[in-house]
Amino acid sequence: MTQGMTARAKNEPIVSLALHVPGLNDAIGRAAASLLSLQREDGHWVFELEADATIPAEYVLLQHYLGTPEPDLERRIARYLQSTQAEHGGWPLFHGGEFDLSATVKAYFALKAAGDPIDAPHMQRARAAILARGGASRCNVFTRILLALFGEVPWNAVPVMPVEIMLLPSWFPFRIDRISYWSRTVLVPLLVLMALRPKARNPNGIRIPELFVEPPETVRHWILPATPSATGYAFTLLDRIVRLAEPMFPAEPRRRAIEKAVTFVTERLNGEDGLGGIFPAMANSLMMFDCLGYPPDHPDRVAATAALRKLVVDNGEQAYCQPCLSPIWDTALACHALMEVGETRLTPAVRQALDWLAERQVLDRVGDWAIARPGLRPGGWAFQYANPHYPRS
């Protein structure tokens, strides 16, 4: 036993010890009042969901990919990115974290696209930090895909992921439905992009050759095992084999695979709540519709665009893009906090919020789990306002 603790009989009830801290009850009361003031009229709460620099940076670059830059909004996003740059010169994946090369390359690229001059002090610091760590060619796969779409690196910088994956039979060891929901919704539209290899419109011709230690076209081995293991080398060998075979793939299966991928996305488009309810999947779906020639006023493209726009937080001085919206999570946590206060005056607000939550329980058999469990009825909640294919919270 730790010092100060006394023994307790086996069946003796545990007595709660109330803490009498001066001002504590007043602080709790003010916190509860503040929380109540933020409750929406229909009973729920939703707060800003801030992530790392990659999402706002990708939002800026997405607009340049589509050829629809928004200079005023981009300047506010640029101010946000500038304010989150760390002492090491780059951007981390979490507040106070270590330098992350991929996040820093995306942030630098977005800042340059937004109009920041490369000789500005913050750009010089970021560039020096990137070059000191081997340059942009050392980025992760998803960043290299983005750079390939902008023509900054060749497509052989990206692992081969043929869209024909969509046609693999149920007995095959790897299938789309065997990977996580997040990966699935991000990957399917990405497979179409990787098959068609569109190029960003990039109306201002923004490029970042200054971030490479060596010219990208001279890099010999882009695809190497992340760790020196048998599995890593096996995947590297498989990539080389598929890369050699892909040009010989028949046109008809590719057409069917793209069609199946598009069907997957449109069935799960989720209106203005977006594919998977998460930014990377939404952005990939919008780029997929664009490269397939969907006009700006096509309903699916309009929905994808609106879903992305709902993620933007803009206070007039700075702006950023959230990875997703979190009303289910926020409302449940707010209810828990208010119930812990234990005051009857809070009961109506909590009851209204719980009723709001109850109405959003996913009870229909429309989710991807039905592939493996066709008779299973769901009973969970999505993280976002709506995401019925993937209840998870």
Residue pairs with C-beta under 8 A, 6 or more apart in sequence:
1 7
8 14
28 341
32 337
32 338
32 341
32 343
32 346
35 45
35 334
35 337
35 338
36 338
36 346
36 349
38 45
38 47
39 45
39 334
39 349
39 352
39 353
40 46
42 352
42 356
43 331
43 349
43 352
43 353
43 355
43 356
44 327
44 330
44 331
44 353
44 356
44 357
45 327
45 330
45 331
45 334
45 353
46 325
46 326
46 327
46 330
46 331
47 326
47 330
48 313
48 322
49 322
49 323
49 324
49 325
49 326
50 320
50 322
51 322
51 323
52 91
52 92
52 93
52 94
52 100
52 103
53 81
53 84
53 91
53 103
53 104
53 106
53 107
54 91
54 93
54 102
54 103
54 106
54 107
55 279
55 311
55 320
55 321
55 322
55 323
56 77
56 80
56 81
56 110
56 319
56 320
56 321
57 81
57 103
57 106
57 107
57 109
57 110
57 111
58 106
58 110
58 146
58 279
58 280
58 283
58 321
59 77
59 279
59 283
59 308
59 311
59 312
59 321
60 69
60 74
60 77
60 78
60 110
60 113
60 114
61 106
61 109
61 110
61 113
61 146
61 150
61 200
62 283
62 286
62 287
62 308
63 69
63 70
63 74
64 113
64 200
64 201
64 202
64 203
64 204
64 206
65 149
65 150
65 200
65 201
65 202
65 287
66 201
66 286
66 287
66 290
67 201
67 202
67 203
69 113
69 203
69 204
71 114
71 115
73 312
73 314
73 319
74 113
74 114
74 115
75 114
75 115
76 314
76 316
76 317
76 318
76 319
77 110
77 114
77 318
77 319
77 320
77 321
78 110
78 111
78 114
78 115
78 116
79 317
79 318
80 318
80 319
80 320
81 91
81 107
81 110
81 111
82 111
82 116
82 122
83 318
84 91
85 91
85 107
85 122
85 125
85 126
86 92
86 96
86 97
86 99
88 98
88 99
88 129
89 99
89 104
89 125
89 126
89 128
89 129
90 99
90 100
90 101
90 103
90 104
90 107
90 126
90 129
90 130
91 99
91 100
91 103
91 104
91 107
91 126
92 98
92 99
92 100
92 103
93 100
93 103
99 129
99 133
101 130
101 133
101 134
101 136
101 138
101 139
101 140
102 139
102 140
102 142
102 143
104 126
104 129
104 130
105 130
105 136
105 139
105 143
105 147
105 208
105 211
106 143
106 146
107 126
108 123
108 126
108 127
108 130
108 208
108 211
109 206
109 208
109 211
111 122
111 123
111 126
112 118
112 123
112 206
112 208
113 204
113 206
116 122
116 123
117 123
118 124
118 127
118 210
127 210
127 211
130 136
130 211
131 211
131 213
134 213
135 211
135 212
135 213
135 214
136 143
136 147
136 152
136 153
136 208
136 211
136 212
136 216
137 153
137 157
137 212
137 213
137 214
137 216
137 219
137 222
139 147
141 158
141 159
142 280
144 153
144 157
144 158
144 222
145 158
145 190
145 193
145 194
147 153
147 157
148 154
148 155
148 157
148 158
148 197
149 193
149 198
149 199
149 200
149 287
150 199
150 200
150 202
150 207
151 199
151 200
152 207
152 208
152 209
152 216
153 216
153 222
154 216
154 217
155 194
155 197
156 222
156 223
156 243
157 216
157 219
157 222
158 194
158 222
159 223
159 239
160 239
160 242
160 243
160 246
161 187
161 190
161 191
161 194
162 191
162 194
162 195
162 242
162 246
162 249
162 257
163 191
163 192
163 194
163 195
163 254
163 257
163 258
163 261
164 249
164 253
164 254
164 257
165 174
165 175
165 176
165 191
165 257
166 176
166 188
166 191
166 257
166 258
166 260
166 261
166 264
167 253
167 256
167 257
167 260
168 174
168 175
168 176
176 184
176 187
176 188
176 264
177 184
177 368
177 371
177 372
179 187
181 276
181 368
181 389
181 390
181 392
182 276
182 278
182 281
184 276
184 368
185 268
185 275
185 276
185 278
185 281
185 390
186 276
186 278
186 280
186 281
186 284
188 261
188 264
188 265
189 261
189 265
189 275
189 281
189 284
189 285
189 287
189 288
190 284
191 257
191 261
192 258
192 261
192 262
192 288
192 291
192 292
193 284
193 287
193 288
193 291
195 254
195 257
195 258
196 258
196 291
196 292
198 287
198 290
198 291
209 215
223 236
223 239
223 240
224 236
225 231
225 232
225 233
225 235
225 236
226 232
261 288
262 288
262 292
265 275
265 285
265 288
266 300
268 275
268 276
268 389
269 275
269 285
269 300
269 303
269 304
270 276
270 277
270 307
270 386
270 387
270 388
270 389
271 303
271 307
271 386
272 303
272 306
272 307
272 310
273 307
273 325
273 384
273 385
273 386
273 387
274 281
274 282
274 285
274 303
274 304
274 307
274 308
274 310
275 281
275 282
275 284
275 285
275 304
275 307
276 282
276 387
276 390
277 324
277 325
277 382
277 383
277 384
277 385
277 386
277 387
277 390
278 323
278 324
279 308
279 311
279 321
279 322
279 323
279 324
280 323
282 304
282 307
282 308
282 311
283 308
285 304
286 301
286 304
286 305
286 308
289 298
289 300
289 301
289 304
290 301
294 300
294 301
295 301
296 302
296 305
308 321
310 325
311 321
311 322
311 323
311 324
311 325
312 319
312 320
312 321
312 322
313 319
313 320
313 321
313 322
324 383
324 384
325 384
325 385
326 383
326 384
327 384
327 385
328 357
328 360
328 381
328 382
328 383
328 384
328 385
328 393
329 383
329 393
331 353
331 356
331 357
332 357
332 393
334 353
335 350
335 353
335 354
335 357
338 346
338 349
338 350
339 346
339 350
357 381
360 381
360 382
360 385
360 386
361 379
361 380
361 381
361 391
362 378
362 379
362 380
362 381
362 382
362 388
362 391
363 377
363 378
363 379
364 378
364 388
365 374
365 376
365 377
365 378
366 388
366 389
367 378
367 388
367 389
367 390
367 391
368 389
368 390
369 376
369 378
370 376
378 391
379 391
380 391
380 392
380 393
381 391
381 392
381 393
382 388
382 390
382 391
382 392
382 393
383 392
383 393
